[in-house]
Amino acid sequence: MIKTHPEIATNYVAAKKTGISETSVRNIKRRYGAKPVESEVNIIKSSYGWMKRNVCWSMDTMMIRFMGGWLYALLVIEESSRLLLSYKIAEQKQGIYARELLTKTVRELGAKPLVVKHDRGREFENEDFQTALKDEQIVSLPAPGYYAPFNSMAERTIRLVRRFTMPLEIRYDATLEEVDKALFRAQREINYELPRKMFNGRTSGAVYESTPDYDPPERERLLEDVYDYQEILDPQYFRCGKTLDRMRKEVVEYLCRRNLCYVEHRVKKVKLKQCG
């Protein structure tokens, strides 16, 4: 059947010419028309791995429903072991809170990362937080939007933490002290009691303790290689997706060359239906 007017649906024309309903035309085409052909498509999936301890930390913010409003829990995660290093409860997303959490974690741990990964939230774009990174000589690495291989580790940890805070979120009488206790319990159990599948049943704490630190000279090498480049791009750093992606690749390629990071590629087979 040939449509006489492009703005009129094909099924409508066929129904009028044959004297049956549009639904019947649709069913006939589905039953007797060209059958879908299944074909396998390989999709390359990549993920990041870290060879040394404290090469990369992730910082992210988790929203917690509290007394009809919201609280924000800022989390610091060590990427090679998925260890939840520290957290801070805040009533607003502000760079000063992210700065306080970073400096507190560095001071208490006695170590600091080469790279801090974070999203483009205002608490991390803020001058307070970015200045703290520069003062500590840590490379800021904002994640490109909707890029799962780069963001998924922190997101999985947040999902685990949410299991501990969720019972409080459905209550209207929960207290700030209870929220803090729930986060403290989440940190302890995720780090030292939860067997992790990706670590063959070992806990994050066990992996963190057994993973060696990077060599101190690596910081100077990294700064010399990529930090000046980041300074040049500073004015447009958070506004241009291509700039962010280029910066991410620069840092990751350097760390891979220094055997501090690796990118794992996996092939996933997907069946697609194509009309013949």
C-alpha positions as CSV (number, residue, x, y, z in Angstrom):
1,M,0.0,0.0,0.0
2,I,1.3,3.5,-0.9
3,K,0.6,6.6,1.1
4,T,-1.0,9.2,-1.0
5,H,-0.2,12.0,1.5
6,P,3.0,12.0,3.6
7,E,1.2,13.5,6.6
8,I,-1.3,10.6,6.8
9,A,-0.3,7.4,8.6
10,T,0.4,4.3,6.5
11,N,-1.9,2.2,8.7
12,Y,-4.7,4.7,8.3
13,V,-4.4,4.5,4.5
14,A,-4.3,0.7,4.5
15,A,-7.3,0.5,6.8
16,K,-9.4,2.8,4.6
17,K,-8.5,0.9,1.4
18,T,-9.2,-2.5,2.8
19,G,-12.2,-1.7,5.0
20,I,-10.7,-3.0,8.3
21,S,-9.5,-1.2,11.4
22,E,-6.0,0.3,11.9
23,T,-5.4,-2.1,14.8
24,S,-6.1,-5.0,12.4
25,V,-3.6,-3.6,9.9
26,R,-1.0,-3.2,12.6
27,N,-1.5,-6.8,13.8
28,I,-1.3,-8.2,10.2
29,K,1.9,-6.3,9.6
30,R,3.4,-7.5,12.9
31,R,2.4,-11.2,12.2
32,Y,3.2,-11.5,8.4
33,G,5.7,-8.7,7.9
34,A,9.5,-9.0,7.8
35,K,10.7,-10.7,11.0
36,P,13.2,-9.0,13.3
37,V,16.7,-10.2,12.8
38,E,18.9,-10.6,15.9
39,S,22.5,-9.6,15.7
40,E,25.2,-9.4,18.3
41,V,26.9,-6.1,18.9
42,N,30.1,-5.8,20.9
43,I,30.2,-2.8,23.3
44,I,33.5,-1.9,24.9
45,K,33.1,-1.1,28.5
46,S,36.1,0.4,30.4
47,S,36.7,0.9,34.1
48,Y,39.5,2.5,36.1
49,G,41.8,0.6,38.6
50,W,44.4,2.0,40.9
51,M,47.7,0.2,41.6
52,K,48.8,2.1,44.7
53,R,47.2,3.3,47.9
54,N,46.1,6.9,48.1
55,V,46.8,7.7,44.4
56,C,43.2,8.7,44.0
57,W,40.4,9.8,46.4
58,S,36.9,10.4,45.4
59,M,34.7,13.0,47.0
60,D,30.9,13.0,46.6
61,T,27.8,14.3,48.3
62,M,24.9,12.1,49.4
63,M,21.5,13.7,50.1
64,I,19.7,12.5,53.3
65,R,16.0,13.3,53.9
66,F,15.8,14.8,57.4
67,M,12.7,16.3,59.2
68,G,11.0,17.2,55.9
69,G,14.1,18.7,54.4
70,W,17.6,17.6,53.4
71,L,21.0,17.0,55.0
72,Y,24.1,16.5,52.9
73,A,26.8,13.9,53.8
74,L,30.1,14.6,52.1
75,L,32.1,11.4,51.7
76,V,35.8,10.8,51.0
77,I,36.6,7.4,49.4
78,E,40.0,5.8,48.7
79,E,39.6,4.4,45.2
80,S,42.1,1.4,45.2
81,S,40.4,-0.2,48.3
82,R,37.0,1.5,48.3
83,L,37.7,2.5,51.9
84,L,35.4,5.2,53.2
85,L,38.0,7.4,54.8
86,S,35.8,10.1,56.3
87,Y,32.5,12.0,56.1
88,K,31.0,15.3,57.1
89,I,27.3,16.2,57.7
90,A,26.3,19.6,56.4
91,E,23.1,21.6,56.0
92,Q,24.1,23.1,52.7
93,K,26.3,22.4,49.7
94,Q,29.2,24.8,50.2
95,G,32.8,24.7,49.3
96,I,33.9,25.5,52.8
97,Y,32.5,22.2,54.1
98,A,34.3,20.2,51.3
99,R,37.5,22.1,52.2
100,E,37.2,21.3,55.9
101,L,36.6,17.6,55.2
102,L,39.5,17.3,52.8
103,T,42.0,19.1,55.2
104,K,40.7,17.1,58.2
105,T,41.1,13.8,56.4
106,V,44.6,14.6,55.2
107,R,45.6,15.7,58.7
108,E,44.1,12.7,60.5
109,L,45.3,10.1,58.0
110,G,48.8,11.6,57.6
111,A,48.6,11.1,53.9
112,K,47.1,12.8,50.9
113,P,46.2,11.7,47.3
114,L,47.8,12.7,44.1
115,V,44.3,13.2,42.5
116,V,40.9,14.0,43.9
117,K,37.9,13.0,41.7
118,H,34.7,14.8,42.1
119,D,31.6,15.8,40.2
120,R,30.8,19.3,39.1
121,G,28.7,20.2,42.1
122,R,28.9,23.7,43.4
123,E,30.6,22.5,46.6
124,F,33.5,21.2,44.5
125,E,33.7,24.0,41.9
126,N,33.8,26.5,44.7
127,E,37.0,28.6,45.1
128,D,37.3,27.5,48.8
129,F,37.7,23.8,47.8
130,Q,39.8,24.4,44.7
131,T,42.2,26.6,46.7
132,A,42.6,23.8,49.3
133,L,43.5,21.4,46.6
134,K,46.1,23.7,45.2
135,D,47.5,24.4,48.7
136,E,47.9,20.7,49.2
137,Q,49.3,20.2,45.7
138,I,46.5,17.8,44.8
139,V,45.3,17.6,41.2
140,S,41.6,18.4,40.8
141,L,39.9,16.0,38.4
142,P,36.2,16.8,37.8
143,A,34.3,13.9,36.3
144,P,32.6,14.3,32.9
145,G,28.9,14.2,33.3
146,Y,27.1,10.8,32.9
147,Y,30.4,8.9,32.6
148,A,29.9,5.7,34.6
149,P,33.4,4.2,34.3
150,F,34.7,7.3,36.1
151,N,32.0,7.8,38.7
152,S,30.7,4.4,39.5
153,M,33.0,3.5,42.4
154,A,31.8,6.4,44.5
155,E,28.2,5.9,43.5
156,R,28.3,2.2,44.6
157,T,29.7,3.2,48.0
158,I,27.0,5.8,48.4
159,R,24.4,3.1,47.7
160,L,25.9,1.0,50.5
161,V,25.9,4.0,52.9
162,R,22.3,4.7,52.0
163,R,21.3,1.3,53.4
164,F,22.3,2.5,56.9
165,T,20.6,5.9,56.6
166,M,17.4,4.8,54.9
167,P,15.5,3.7,58.1
168,L,16.0,7.2,59.5
169,E,14.8,8.9,56.3
170,I,11.3,7.5,56.7
171,R,11.0,8.9,60.2
172,Y,10.1,12.5,61.1
173,D,11.6,12.3,64.6
174,A,15.1,11.2,63.6
175,T,17.8,13.3,65.3
176,L,21.1,14.7,63.9
177,E,22.9,12.4,66.4
178,E,21.2,9.4,65.0
179,V,22.2,10.3,61.4
180,D,25.8,10.7,62.6
181,K,25.7,7.3,64.3
182,A,24.3,5.7,61.1
183,L,27.1,7.1,59.0
184,F,29.7,6.0,61.6
185,R,28.3,2.5,61.6
186,A,28.2,2.5,57.8
187,Q,31.9,3.5,57.7
188,R,32.9,0.8,60.2
189,E,31.0,-2.0,58.6
190,I,31.8,-1.1,54.9
191,N,35.5,-0.8,55.8
192,Y,36.0,-3.8,58.1
193,E,33.1,-6.2,58.1
194,L,31.7,-6.3,54.5
195,P,33.3,-8.9,52.2
196,R,33.8,-7.3,48.8
197,K,33.2,-9.3,45.7
198,M,35.7,-7.4,43.7
199,F,38.4,-8.2,46.3
200,N,37.5,-12.0,46.4
201,G,35.8,-11.7,49.8
202,R,38.4,-9.4,51.4
203,T,37.2,-6.3,53.2
204,S,38.2,-2.8,52.1
205,G,40.2,-2.3,55.3
206,A,42.3,-5.4,54.6
207,V,43.0,-4.3,51.0
208,Y,43.9,-0.8,52.2
209,E,46.4,-2.1,54.8
210,S,48.0,-4.5,52.3
211,T,48.3,-2.1,49.4
212,P,51.6,-0.1,49.1
213,D,51.6,3.7,49.0
214,Y,52.9,5.6,45.9
215,D,56.4,7.0,46.1
216,P,56.5,10.6,47.3
217,P,58.4,11.9,44.2
218,E,55.4,10.9,42.1
219,R,53.6,14.1,43.3
220,E,56.3,16.4,41.8
221,R,56.4,14.4,38.6
222,L,52.6,14.6,38.2
223,L,52.5,18.3,39.0
224,E,55.2,19.0,36.5
225,D,53.4,17.0,33.8
226,V,49.8,18.1,34.1
227,Y,49.3,20.8,36.8
228,D,50.5,23.7,34.6
229,Y,48.1,22.5,31.9
230,Q,45.3,22.6,34.4
231,E,46.2,26.1,35.5
232,I,46.0,27.3,31.9
233,L,42.5,25.9,31.5
234,D,41.2,27.1,34.9
235,P,38.8,29.9,33.6
236,Q,36.9,27.4,31.4
237,Y,37.6,24.3,33.4
238,F,34.1,23.6,34.7
239,R,32.2,25.0,31.8
240,C,33.4,22.9,28.8
241,G,32.8,19.2,28.7
242,K,35.5,18.7,26.1
243,T,38.1,20.5,28.3
244,L,37.1,18.2,31.2
245,D,37.5,15.1,29.2
246,R,40.8,16.2,27.8
247,M,42.1,16.9,31.3
248,R,40.9,13.5,32.5
249,K,42.7,11.8,29.7
250,E,45.9,13.7,30.3
251,V,46.0,12.7,34.0
252,V,44.9,9.1,33.5
253,E,47.5,8.6,30.7
254,Y,50.2,10.0,32.9
255,L,49.3,7.7,35.8
256,C,49.1,4.7,33.5
257,R,52.6,5.4,32.3
258,R,53.8,5.5,35.9
259,N,52.0,2.2,36.7
260,L,49.8,3.9,39.2
261,C,46.5,3.4,37.3
262,Y,45.1,1.1,34.6
263,V,42.1,1.2,32.4
264,E,40.4,-2.2,31.9
265,H,38.4,-2.7,28.7
266,R,35.7,-5.3,28.6
267,V,33.7,-6.5,25.7
268,K,29.9,-6.9,26.3
269,K,27.8,-8.7,23.7
270,V,24.3,-7.2,23.2
271,K,21.6,-8.6,21.0
272,L,19.8,-6.0,18.9
273,K,16.6,-6.4,16.9
274,Q,16.8,-5.0,13.4
275,C,13.9,-5.0,11.0
276,G,14.6,-6.9,7.7
